[in-house]
Amino acid sequence: MAIGFSPDKAIVETQEDRAKELFKNSFLNHFSTIVDTRVERTKEHKLIDIIAISIMAVISGAEGWVAIETYGKAKQSWLKEFLSLPNGIPSHDTFGRVWSIISTEEFNKCFLNWLDTLVKKCGIDVVSIDGKTLKQSYDRSNSQSALHIVSAWSSSHKLVLGQKKIDDKSNEITAIPALIEMLDIQDSIITIDAMGCQKKIASLLINKKADYVLGLKGNQGNIHKEVKAFFNKAKKQKFIGEVADFYRTTEAGHGRIETRKIWAVSISELPGKYREKWAGLKTIVMVVSERRLWNKTTTGVRYYLSSLECNARLLAEVIRSHWGIENELHWTLDVTFKEDASRIRKDRATENFALLRRIALNLLNREDSYKASKKMKRYRAAMDNDYLLSILAAGCVS
């Protein structure tokens, strides 16, 4: 009896094979240049296989080495279809040991090379830079403090563009310039909170042909006092005689009403010394926010320096987008990926696993066929190999 042939099945198999080849030859190829520093006789498992399994496992919900090993063993037959696996699935000790010695610089460079292919395709507009502490990554017995990482986030495209570890006895002021140097940010608008409001950082951004919106607080004493005094005086006069652009927004939801008023004024209204000291500075900004709940009303005032022209509406949108790095990156890493609870802390493994999470988040954000939360996407990826392949394919440029 002749065996029946199903065209639909053949199409599905062809699509699956194409996705596997795309993952191997497009995505994984970006990470194939990482130098394997293991002793030759100990290389029972290929480095690229370890990297591939780790990425797929983290996408599918793994939060540590044991979980990655468990995922690999459960999917071994399927993984064997497109990975070498000469000695099966590595043990959790092997995963942990290898990731603790992989160069963070090389891994980050490969990550940036991969991002370049995606960024060129979709472009960049607003990039937010902010820091986050991995709270449980400390090791008291070895006098190791918790890891603090500065990340760059594209709010429009929902992509982590890069990360930089803050070294011990240092702070964000030194890490932010190092991260900026790594990125191709030409024609982008960079937003940074008050910690990054520094003359050198402003100059670096202008030299890289980017614009900036920097939060202004008391750490910049003189100009902060001047800007605050100017707006206080102008507010009392209702900006009569001043060149000010104004925009207002009102949002309601979750039992609250929030109103924001934004004034943008040319830096020419302040003494000339500030224009000379701050590269590219064109505009000073004041944002007055009022939040009304059923039982109380709170107000806040924030100030900004910007290289953008006096367009209050644009500045309002840019300033608002900065909160995406908190709500869509840091919150997701903590709640969905349990980053704050992670006790991975040996050598380079902490920083490398942090980047694995960000790779997984980028891939989950790129896949848009399944409209669900990140948690449900990871849950489905763990059960549905075809869906996992679609997530991996979303990170490839064919």
C-alpha positions in Angstrom: 0.0 0.0 0.0 1.4 3.4 -1.0 2.2 5.7 1.8 0.2 8.9 1.7 1.9 12.3 1.3 0.7 15.4 3.1 1.8 18.7 1.3 0.9 20.6 4.5 3.2 18.5 6.6 6.0 19.0 4.0 5.5 22.7 4.2 5.7 22.7 7.9 8.8 20.6 7.9 10.4 23.0 5.3 9.6 26.0 7.4 11.0 24.3 10.5 14.2 23.4 8.7 14.5 26.9 7.4 14.1 28.3 10.9 16.8 26.0 12.2 19.2 26.9 9.5 18.5 30.6 10.0 19.2 30.2 13.7 22.5 28.4 13.1 23.8 30.4 10.2 22.5 33.8 11.0 21.9 34.2 14.8 24.5 31.8 16.3 27.1 32.9 13.8 27.4 36.2 15.6 28.5 34.4 18.7 30.9 31.9 17.0 33.9 34.2 17.4 34.0 33.9 21.2 37.3 32.4 22.2 37.1 29.0 24.0 39.7 29.3 26.8 39.1 25.8 28.2 41.9 23.2 28.3 41.6 21.1 25.1 41.2 17.8 26.9 38.2 19.2 28.9 36.2 20.3 25.8 33.6 17.5 25.8 31.0 19.9 24.6 31.2 22.5 21.9 31.1 26.1 23.1 28.5 27.2 20.5 26.2 24.4 21.7 26.5 25.6 25.3 25.7 29.1 24.2 22.7 28.0 22.0 21.2 25.8 24.7 21.6 28.5 27.3 19.8 31.1 25.1 16.9 28.8 24.3 16.6 27.7 27.9 16.5 31.2 29.3 13.9 32.2 26.7 11.9 29.2 27.9 12.0 30.1 31.6 15.3 28.9 32.9 16.7 31.0 35.7 19.9 29.0 36.6 22.3 26.3 35.5 20.3 23.4 36.8 17.2 24.6 34.9 19.3 25.0 31.7 20.6 21.4 32.1 17.0 20.2 32.8 15.8 22.0 29.7 18.6 20.6 27.5 17.9 17.0 28.6 14.2 17.3 28.1 14.8 18.7 24.5 17.8 16.6 23.7 16.3 14.7 20.8 15.0 17.8 19.2 18.2 19.8 19.8 20.2 17.1 18.2 18.5 17.9 14.9 20.5 21.1 14.5 23.2 21.2 17.2 26.3 18.9 17.4 26.0 17.6 21.0 28.9 15.2 20.6 28.6 14.1 24.2 25.0 14.9 24.9 23.8 17.7 27.2 26.4 19.3 29.5 25.9 19.1 33.2 24.8 22.2 35.2 28.3 22.3 36.6 29.7 22.6 33.1 27.2 25.4 32.1 28.2 27.3 35.3 31.9 26.8 34.8 32.0 27.7 31.2 29.9 30.9 31.6 32.1 31.9 34.5 35.2 32.0 32.2 33.7 33.3 29.0 35.0 36.8 28.3 32.3 39.3 29.1 33.9 41.8 26.7 33.8 39.2 23.8 30.2 38.1 24.6 29.1 41.8 24.7 30.9 42.5 21.5 29.1 39.6 19.8 25.8 40.9 21.2 26.4 44.3 19.8 27.3 42.8 16.4 24.0 40.9 16.4 22.2 44.1 17.4 23.7 46.0 14.5 21.9 43.8 12.1 18.6 44.5 13.7 19.1 48.2 14.4 20.0 48.8 10.8 16.8 47.3 9.8 14.5 49.1 12.2 16.4 52.3 13.0 16.7 54.0 16.4 15.2 57.2 17.7 15.0 57.6 21.5 17.6 55.6 23.6 17.3 55.7 27.4 20.3 54.9 29.6 19.9 53.9 33.3 21.4 51.6 35.9 20.1 48.6 37.8 21.5 46.6 40.7 21.2 42.8 40.8 20.3 42.7 44.5 21.1 39.1 45.3 24.4 38.9 43.3 26.5 39.8 46.3 28.8 37.3 48.0 29.5 38.4 51.6 32.0 35.6 52.3 34.2 36.9 49.4 33.6 40.6 50.1 31.8 40.8 46.7 29.3 43.5 46.3 26.1 43.2 44.2 26.6 43.7 40.5 25.4 47.0 39.1 24.8 47.3 35.3 24.0 50.3 33.1 21.8 49.4 30.1 20.8 51.3 27.0 17.2 50.7 26.0 15.4 51.7 22.7 11.9 52.5 23.9 10.4 52.6 20.4 11.7 49.3 19.3 11.8 47.5 22.7 15.4 46.4 22.4 18.3 46.4 24.9 21.1 48.0 22.9 24.0 47.3 25.3 25.1 46.9 28.9 28.1 47.9 30.9 29.1 46.7 34.3 29.9 49.3 36.9 33.3 48.3 38.4 33.9 48.2 42.2 34.8 51.6 43.7 33.2 53.3 40.7 29.7 54.6 39.7 27.4 55.3 36.8 29.4 58.5 35.9 32.3 56.3 34.6 30.1 53.5 33.2 27.8 55.6 31.2 30.5 57.1 28.9 32.0 53.6 28.4 28.5 52.3 27.3 28.0 55.3 25.0 31.3 54.7 23.3 30.2 51.1 22.5 27.0 52.2 20.8 26.2 53.6 17.3 23.8 56.4 18.4 24.2 58.8 15.5 20.9 60.8 15.0 19.4 59.3 18.2 18.0 61.2 21.2 19.7 60.0 24.4 17.9 60.3 27.7 19.7 60.0 31.1 18.6 60.8 34.6 20.4 63.3 36.8 23.4 61.0 37.6 24.4 61.3 33.9 23.9 65.0 33.7 27.6 65.8 33.2 29.4 68.2 30.9 31.7 65.4 29.6 28.8 63.1 28.8 27.0 65.9 27.0 30.1 66.6 25.0 30.6 62.9 24.2 27.0 62.6 22.9 27.4 65.7 20.7 30.7 64.3 19.3 28.8 61.1 18.5 26.2 63.2 16.6 23.4 62.4 19.0 21.0 64.7 20.8 20.4 64.5 24.6 17.8 65.2 27.3 19.4 65.1 30.7 17.7 65.2 34.1 18.9 68.2 36.1 19.1 68.1 39.9 21.3 69.5 42.6 24.4 67.6 41.6 24.9 70.4 39.1 24.6 73.1 41.6 25.0 76.4 39.7 23.1 75.7 36.6 20.4 73.9 38.6 19.9 77.0 40.8 19.8 79.3 37.7 17.3 77.1 35.9 15.1 76.7 39.0 15.2 80.5 39.8 14.4 81.4 36.1 11.4 79.1 35.9 10.1 80.2 39.4 10.3 83.9 38.3 8.8 83.3 34.9 6.0 81.1 36.4 5.0 84.0 38.6 4.9 86.3 35.6 3.1 83.6 33.6 6.0 83.7 31.1 5.0 87.2 29.9 7.8 88.4 27.6 9.6 85.1 27.7 10.1 82.8 24.7 8.5 79.7 26.0 6.9 76.7 24.2 4.2 75.0 26.2 2.5 71.5 26.1 0.1 69.8 28.4 -1.0 66.1 28.7 -3.6 64.4 30.8 -3.9 60.7 31.4 -6.5 58.8 33.3 -6.4 55.2 34.4 -6.0 52.8 37.3 -7.9 55.1 39.6 -5.8 58.2 39.0 -5.6 61.3 36.8 -2.2 62.6 35.9 -1.5 66.0 34.3 1.8 67.1 33.0 2.7 70.6 32.0 5.9 71.1 30.0 7.7 74.4 29.3 10.7 74.6 27.0 12.8 77.8 26.9 15.9 78.7 24.9 19.2 78.5 26.8 19.8 82.1 25.6 17.6 83.2 28.5 20.4 82.1 30.9 23.9 83.6 31.2 26.2 82.8 28.2 28.6 80.8 30.4 26.3 77.8 30.3 26.1 77.7 26.6 29.9 77.6 26.5 30.3 74.9 29.1 27.6 72.5 28.0 28.2 71.2 24.5 25.2 71.5 22.2 22.9 72.9 24.9 19.9 74.7 23.4 17.0 74.3 25.7 16.1 74.2 29.4 12.9 72.4 30.4 10.5 72.3 33.3 8.0 69.6 33.8 5.2 70.0 36.5 3.2 66.9 37.2 0.1 66.5 39.2 -1.3 63.1 40.2 -4.8 62.9 41.6 -6.0 59.9 43.5 -9.4 59.5 45.2 -7.9 60.4 48.5 -4.9 62.7 47.8 -3.1 64.8 45.2 0.6 65.0 44.8 2.7 67.3 42.6 6.3 67.3 41.4 8.7 69.5 39.5 11.6 68.3 37.3 14.1 70.1 35.2 16.1 69.1 32.2 18.9 70.2 29.9 18.5 69.4 26.2 20.3 69.8 22.9 17.0 69.7 21.1 15.1 72.8 19.9 12.3 74.4 21.9 9.6 72.0 21.0 7.7 71.3 24.2 5.6 68.5 22.7 8.6 66.6 21.4 10.4 67.0 24.6 7.4 65.8 26.6 7.3 62.6 24.5 11.0 62.1 24.8 11.0 62.6 28.6 8.0 60.3 29.0 9.7 57.6 26.9 12.6 57.5 29.4 10.4 55.7 31.9 10.2 52.8 29.4 13.6 51.6 30.7 12.1 51.2 34.2 8.7 49.8 33.2 9.6 47.7 30.2 13.2 46.6 30.9 14.0 46.7 34.7 10.5 45.7 35.8 10.3 42.9 33.3 13.8 41.6 34.3 12.8 41.5 37.9 9.2 40.2 37.6 9.4 38.0 34.6 13.0 36.9 34.6 13.5 37.0 38.4 16.8 38.8 38.0 16.8 40.4 41.5 16.4 36.9 43.1 19.3 35.3 41.1 22.2 34.0 43.2 24.5 33.4 40.2 27.6 35.2 41.4 30.8 33.4 40.4 33.4 35.3 38.4 32.0 36.5 35.0 28.9 34.3 35.2 26.8 37.1 36.8 27.4 39.6 34.1 27.1 37.0 31.3 23.8 35.6 32.6 22.5 39.2 32.8 23.3 39.5 29.1 21.6 36.2 28.4 18.4 37.6 29.9 18.6 40.7 27.8 19.2 38.6 24.6 16.1 36.5 25.6 14.0 39.7 26.2 15.0 41.2 22.9 14.0 38.0 21.1 10.7 37.8 22.9 10.0 41.5 22.1 10.8 40.9 18.4 8.4 38.0 18.0 4.9 39.6 17.6 2.8 36.8 16.2 1.6 35.7 19.6 -0.1 38.5 21.5 0.5 37.6 25.1 2.6 38.6 28.2 6.3 37.8 28.3 5.5 35.2 31.0 3.1 33.4 28.6 5.4 33.6 25.7 8.2 31.9 27.7 5.7 29.3 28.9 4.6 28.5 25.4 8.2 28.5 24.1 9.1 25.8 26.7 6.3 23.6 25.4 6.1 24.4 21.7 9.3 23.9 19.7 7.8 25.6 16.6 7.0 28.7 18.6 10.5 28.8 20.1 11.9 28.6 16.6 9.7 31.6 15.6 11.2 33.5 18.5 14.7 32.7 17.4 13.9 33.5 13.8 12.7 37.0 14.9 16.3 37.7 15.8 17.6 36.8 12.4 17.9 39.0 9.3 17.4 36.7 6.3 
